[in-house]
């Protein structure tokens, strides 16, 4: 039996900003109070043994310390239980005001990770494409527990944001055989800008359009997401393209999917659904991908009303802790 090397990469959510702590530690406490976030992704259900990912996080803004703290749990099930990864991370971000309207947020995450393989659920693919159980599959190690870390930084204002995340900063062997297999570092660069074409007033809600991007690179794999959101309270609709035209990864054309998303704000609750329409060679077979998100925001000061800001699914726009009545809390500044 011939065994070919297989390469993969970290899970990626299509609703990028509905999973803020997963995207970047800099988003910890990016709210006027507390925030509970739940995400569920079912990728390629048409292929049978799919990839299912669950993420849950809670983060809080500590106004007295200009800091945000949070917890992030991620569970990734690959192949119907064949390979299971679970992470629990402690996230911290600190906010600095460069000027009155420009802010910097460095962030850190320290993570406990578990990875487990279940030989009893492994399958093999025959010459005709049929699958059957992998009999007598044995591995020297079937489970490991490791520590990992990530670092990030973000700059934002009322109308734009840009940031980066460096993940898997701790070198870890993730192989289940006696061959050492390192978990490669992942680099994420993200950002965007917002155009408000109808200002919020006493008699009408804000309406705006937001352009956003996210670029990821992990070893030889690279991918680019480009999207636009339209916001007219309480609806937020988006469309994204995932891929890099003209660029191939591992001899595969990097042309993955068109992503449609729809979200609704119901007071402190935000609900969203997105669907990935495959445009790669899996089109017609994968069944696309379904993703659901829920965000609940806990207000700590009911007298503070914070503008929506430039980032989709977020609150801050004029700096955390500021209100339209110009009552600004003390904050540390660079200049």
N, C-alpha and C positions, 0 to 999 in steps of 0.2 A: 504493500500500500504506500503510495506517495503522499507525503504531507507537504503542503505549500504554506509559506508564511502568510499570515493574515494581519492587516493593519487596520486600526480604528482610531477614533478620536473621542474626546469628551462629548457628552450629550449637549445639545444646543436647543434652547427654547425659541420658538418662532415669535412669541409675544415677549420680545426682548425686555421691555421695561415693566412688564407685569411680573418679572422675576428679578427684582432689582439687586438683591444681595448676591444672587448667583452670578449676575453680570459683573458686579464690581463691589468690593468692600466699601468704596467711597459713598455708596448709597445708604449706608447704615444711618438711621436717624434722619433721613431726608424727608421729614414730615414735621408737622407742628406738635405732634404728640406721639402716640404709639401706632404701630401698623402691623396687622396680621395678614400674611400672604400665603395662599395655597395655589399650587400649580399641578396640573396633570397632563401628561403628553402620551398619546398612543400613536406610535410611528409605524407606518406601513402595515396596517391590519390585514391587508389582502394577501400578505405573504405567510400567514399562519403564525409561526413563532415570532412575535413582534417585539419591539422595544418599547417598554412602558416605563415612564419616569414620573416620580412624585417628588415635589419639593414643598417644604413648609418653612416659613420663617416668621420671626417676630423681631421688630426693631423699635427703638425708642430714642427720641431726641432729648438730651440732657442740656437744657438751656444754660444752667449755671456753669457748665464746663465746656460749652461750645462743642459738644461731642455727640456722636451717635453710637449706640451699642446694639448688638443683635445676635440672634442665634439662627443658624441655617441648617436644615436637615434635608438631605437629598438621597433618594433611593432609586437606583437604576436597575431594572430587570431586563436582561438580554436573553432572548431565545426561550421564553417561557420558563425561567428559573435556571437555565443552564449556567449563566454567569450573573452574579448578583453583587452590586457595589452599593455600599451605604456610607455616607459621610455626615458628620456632625461638626459644625464649625462655629467658633466664637468670632464675631466680627466687630471691628471698631473703626470709626472715622472721626477725624478732627477737622473742624471748619475754621478757616482764616479769611478775613475780609481784606483783600488787596486794596480795593477802593470802596466807595459807597455802594457800587453796583456790580462789583466783580469779586467772586469768591473762589477759594481753592480748598479742595477736600482730599487730603491723603487718607488712605485706609489700609487696614491689615486684617487678615483672617488666619487663624490657627485652627487646624482641622484634624479630627480623628477619623480615620478611614478604615473600612473593612471591605475585603474583596473575597468572594467565595465562588468556587466552581463545583457543580454537582455532576459527577461523572455518570450517574444513573440516567440523567436526562439528555446526555449528549447523543447526537445523531451523525450519521455519515451519509454522503450523497453518492449514489451509484452512477455507473456510466450513462444510464439513461435518464438521469436527473431524479430518480426515486430516492427517498430517504428511508433509513432503517437505523435501529439502535446501534450505538457504538459499543460492541461487546468487549468486556474486559478492559475498559478504559481505566487506567491508573495514573495517578500523579503523585510525585513525592510530597507535594504540599497542596492541600485543597482549600486553605483559607489563610489569609494573613491580616494583620492589624498594623497600621502604620500611622505616623504623624505627617502632616503636610502643611503648607503655608502659601498664602497669596498676598500680593501687595498691589496697591493701585493709587492713582491720583486723578483728580478731575478738576477742571476749571469751568465755571458757569456764570452766567449773568441772567438778565431777564429774557434774553432773546437767543442765546446759543449755549451749548455745552460741548465739551470735548474731554475725553479721558482715555486711560489705558489701564489694563490689568495684566500682571504677570502671575501666572498660576503654576502650581507644582514646583515650588522653589526648593523643596526638600527632595533629594535624590532617593528614589524608592525602587526596589526590585518588585515588579508586579507579575513576574512569571510564576507558573505553577510547576515548572520543570526545573532541572538542574542548570538550565541555561539562563543566565542573568538577563533580565529584560527591564530596562529602565523606563519609568513613566516620563515622557518628554515634557518639557516646559511648554505651556500654552501662553500665547500673547494675544490679547484682545485690545483693539483700538475702536472706540465708538464716539459718536457725537451727532450733532444736528443743529438745526436752527428753526426758529418759529416766526411766522408772519401773522400778525393779528390784523385782519381786514375788517373786523367790527369790534370796537372797544366795548367793554362791559359798562353799562350805565344803570340807572335806577329802573329803567323800563325795558331793558333788553340784555340778553346774555352775550358773553363773548363768543365770537366765531373766529376760528383761526385754522391755519394749515402749518404742518410741521414736517420738514424733511429730516431724515435720520439715516445713519449708516452704522454698520458694525463689521469689522474685519477681524478674522481669526486665523491664526497660524499655529500649528502644532506639528513639529517635525517637518515633513514634506507636504503635509496637508494644509491647504489654505482655502478660505471661503470669504465671500463678501456679500452682505445683505444690504440692500438699498430700499428705502421705503418712504412713504408719505402718509400722514394722518390728517384727517379732517375732523375738527371738533366744533360741534354746535350743541350746547348743553341741552339734554344730558347724554347725547350720543357721541361716540368717538369711533370713526371707521378708518381702516387702514388697508394699504396694499403694499406688498414687498416683493422684490425679486431676489432670489438667492442663487448666487453663482458668479463666476468671473468669465465672461465671454472671451474666447480665444486662449484661455489658460487651461491646462490639463493638470490633474493631480493623479499620480500613480497610473498614468496612461489613460485616465478616464476624463472625458470632457466635463468641465466644471460648469454644468448648466442644470441646476437641481430642481427649483420649484418656484411657483408663484404663490404667495401667501395672502389670504384674505382674512381680515379680522374685524370684529364688531364688538364694541364695548358700551356699557351703559352705566352712568353714575346715578345711584339711588341714595342720595344723602351721603353718609359716610361709607356706603358700600359701593364697590365697583365690581361688575361682572363682565367677563369677556369670553368669546369663543373665536378660534381661528382654524382655518383649514389650509393645509399645504397641498396644492395641486402639482403633482409630479410632472415635470417636463423633461426628465432625463430618460435613460433607457428603461427605467422602472415604470414609466407611464403605462397605464392600463393593467398593471399587475400589482402595484404596491397598495392601492386603495388610499393613497395620500397619507396625511397625518392629521389627527384631531388634537386640539389643545384647549383646555379650559383653565380659567384663572379667576380667583376671587381675592379681592383686597378689601380689608375693613380697617378704617382709620379711627383711632380713638383720640378725640380732642381733649387737650389738657386745660385749655383756657378758652371758654366759649366766647369771650369778648374779642379774641384775635381772629380776624378774617384774612387769610393769606391767599393771594392770587394764585391762579393755576400754574403759572410758570411755563418754561419752554419745553420741559420734558414730558412726554406722554405718560398718563397714569400717575402723575406726581402732583404735589401741591406747591412747593416753594417757587417764588418768582422774584421777590425783592429781598431775599435773604431770610433765613429762618428766624422766627421770633419777631418779624416786623409786621405791622398792620397798616391798613389804609389811613388810620388816624394819626400816622407818623409817630406813634409811641414805640420807639425802638429800644430793645433791651441792650444792655452793655455787651460789647463783643470785642475780642482781641483783633487787632489789625496788624498788617505788615508795614504799612506806610501811614 
